[in-house]
Amino acid sequence: MKFTINWLKDYLTTDANIDEIHEAMTMAGLEVEEIENPGEKLGAFSVAKIIEAVQHPNADKLRVCQVDTFQGRLEIVCGAPNARAGLTTIFAPIGACVEALGVTLEAKPVRGVVSNGMMCSYSELGIEGDSSGIIELPNDIEVGTPAAIALGLNDAVIDFEVTPN
C-alpha cells in the first residue's frame, strides 16, 4: 500500500519528517518496504532564469547564456533549442550529479567557453515530461526555489507491506 506524506497529513496533525514517520510506523508494527523521496534526488537542482542568450562563437547549435542562479549570475553554455532570454528553468550547479547522464558536473570549456553549470530537461532529471529542450517554468517562480518544489515533486511516498493479519 502506497501513500504520500501529504495524504497522511490530511488525517494526522504532525510536523514529523519522513524519517520520524518511518520510525513511528515501524515501531507500530508496520513494515515499510520503500520510501521514495524525489526531493532528495533533486536536492542539488534549483530554479534559475536566463537573462541573456547569445549564439556561441564556435558552434552553430550552442548558446552562451547569462543565468541568474542561487549562486549569482553565471555563464552557462546550453545546446537546448528553447534556451532564450526570459526563460525560467531548472539549474544544476557545478558538483551536482546528473544521474540520468551519469555525470558529475565540472566547470570546463565547451568549444572554448567555460560552462559553470547546466540547465536541465525533464529526461536529464529522470522525470517524465517534454524533453525536446530545457524545462520551461512559469516566470513567477523565484530564482533559487528548490526544483522539487517548483516541479511539484516534493511529496515523499511511503510503501507499506500489507500483511495478512
C-alpha positions as CSV (number, residue, x, y, z in Angstrom):
1,M,0.0,0.0,0.0
2,K,1.5,3.4,-1.0
3,F,0.6,6.8,0.2
4,T,2.1,10.2,0.2
5,I,3.1,12.2,3.3
6,N,0.7,15.0,2.3
7,W,-2.2,12.5,2.2
8,L,-1.2,11.2,5.7
9,K,-1.1,14.8,7.0
10,D,-4.7,15.2,5.8
11,Y,-5.6,12.7,8.6
12,L,-2.9,13.3,11.1
13,T,-1.6,16.5,12.5
14,T,2.1,16.2,12.7
15,D,5.3,18.1,12.0
16,A,7.3,14.9,11.9
17,N,9.7,14.5,9.0
18,I,9.9,11.4,6.8
19,D,12.4,9.6,8.9
20,E,10.4,10.1,12.1
21,I,7.2,8.9,10.4
22,H,9.1,5.8,9.1
23,E,10.4,5.1,12.6
24,A,6.9,5.5,14.2
25,M,5.2,3.3,11.7
26,T,7.9,0.6,12.1
27,M,7.5,0.8,15.9
28,A,3.7,0.4,15.4
29,G,4.4,-3.0,13.7
30,L,4.0,-1.8,10.1
31,E,6.7,-3.0,7.6
32,V,7.9,-0.2,5.4
33,E,9.0,-1.6,2.0
34,E,10.3,1.5,0.5
35,I,10.3,5.3,0.8
36,E,10.5,7.3,-2.4
37,N,11.6,10.9,-1.8
38,P,12.0,12.8,-5.1
39,G,13.0,15.9,-3.1
40,E,16.3,14.2,-2.1
41,K,17.1,13.1,-5.6
42,L,16.5,16.7,-6.9
43,G,18.2,18.3,-3.9
44,A,21.1,19.9,-5.9
45,F,18.8,21.4,-8.5
46,S,17.0,24.8,-8.3
47,V,15.2,27.4,-10.3
48,A,17.2,29.8,-12.5
49,K,16.4,32.5,-15.0
50,I,18.1,33.1,-18.3
51,I,18.9,36.8,-18.6
52,E,20.7,36.7,-21.9
53,A,21.3,34.0,-24.6
54,V,23.6,34.7,-27.5
55,Q,25.0,32.5,-30.2
56,H,28.1,30.5,-29.2
57,P,31.1,32.0,-31.2
58,N,32.4,28.5,-32.1
59,A,29.2,26.4,-32.5
60,D,26.0,26.7,-34.5
61,K,23.8,24.8,-32.1
62,L,25.0,26.2,-28.8
63,R,24.1,29.3,-26.9
64,V,26.1,31.2,-24.3
65,C,23.7,32.2,-21.6
66,Q,23.9,34.6,-18.7
67,V,21.8,33.0,-16.0
68,D,20.6,34.2,-12.6
69,T,21.0,31.4,-10.1
70,F,21.1,31.0,-6.3
71,Q,24.9,31.4,-6.7
72,G,24.5,34.7,-8.5
73,R,24.9,35.3,-12.3
74,L,26.7,32.6,-14.1
75,E,27.7,31.9,-17.7
76,I,26.4,28.6,-19.0
77,V,26.7,27.0,-22.4
78,C,23.4,25.4,-23.5
79,G,22.5,23.3,-26.5
80,A,18.7,23.3,-26.0
81,P,16.7,24.8,-28.9
82,N,14.5,26.7,-26.4
83,A,17.3,28.4,-24.5
84,R,16.3,32.1,-24.6
85,A,16.3,35.3,-22.6
86,G,13.5,35.5,-20.0
87,L,13.1,31.7,-19.7
88,T,12.7,30.4,-16.1
89,T,14.1,26.8,-15.9
90,I,16.0,24.3,-13.7
91,F,19.7,24.8,-13.0
92,A,22.3,22.2,-12.0
93,P,25.4,23.7,-10.3
94,I,29.0,22.5,-10.6
95,G,29.4,19.4,-8.4
96,A,25.8,18.2,-9.0
97,C,25.4,14.6,-10.1
98,V,23.1,14.3,-13.1
99,E,22.2,10.6,-12.6
100,A,20.3,10.3,-15.9
101,L,23.5,11.3,-17.8
102,G,25.9,9.5,-15.4
103,V,28.0,12.6,-14.8
104,T,29.0,15.0,-12.1
105,L,29.2,18.5,-13.4
106,E,32.6,20.3,-13.6
107,A,33.5,23.8,-14.8
108,K,35.1,23.1,-18.2
109,P,35.2,24.7,-21.6
110,V,32.6,23.8,-24.2
111,R,34.2,24.8,-27.5
112,G,36.3,27.4,-25.8
113,V,33.7,28.9,-23.4
114,V,33.6,27.7,-19.8
115,S,30.2,26.5,-18.7
116,N,29.5,27.0,-15.0
117,G,26.7,24.5,-14.6
118,M,23.8,23.2,-16.7
119,M,20.2,23.9,-17.5
120,C,18.1,20.7,-17.4
121,S,15.4,18.9,-19.4
122,Y,12.9,16.6,-17.8
123,S,14.8,13.5,-19.0
124,E,18.1,14.8,-17.6
125,L,16.4,14.9,-14.2
126,G,15.0,11.4,-14.7
127,I,11.3,12.5,-14.7
128,E,8.5,12.5,-17.3
129,G,7.9,15.5,-19.4
130,D,8.7,17.2,-22.7
131,S,12.4,16.8,-23.1
132,S,12.8,18.4,-26.5
133,G,14.5,21.3,-24.7
134,I,15.2,22.6,-21.2
135,I,12.3,22.8,-18.7
136,E,10.1,25.8,-19.1
137,L,8.6,27.1,-15.8
138,P,6.2,29.9,-15.0
139,N,8.1,33.2,-14.7
140,D,6.7,33.9,-11.2
141,I,8.7,31.2,-9.6
142,E,11.6,32.7,-7.6
143,V,15.2,32.1,-8.5
144,G,16.7,29.6,-6.1
145,T,13.5,27.7,-5.3
146,P,14.3,24.0,-5.0
147,A,13.5,22.1,-8.2
148,A,11.3,19.5,-6.3
149,I,9.0,22.3,-5.1
150,A,8.9,24.1,-8.5
151,L,8.0,20.8,-10.2
152,G,5.5,19.7,-7.6
153,L,7.7,16.7,-6.7
154,N,8.4,17.4,-3.0
155,D,6.0,14.8,-1.6
156,A,7.6,11.6,-0.4
157,V,5.7,8.3,-0.9
158,I,5.8,5.5,1.7
159,D,5.1,1.9,0.5
160,F,3.9,-0.4,3.3
161,E,3.8,-4.2,3.1
162,V,0.2,-5.3,3.7
163,T,0.3,-8.4,5.9
164,P,-2.5,-11.0,6.2
165,N,-3.1,-10.2,9.9
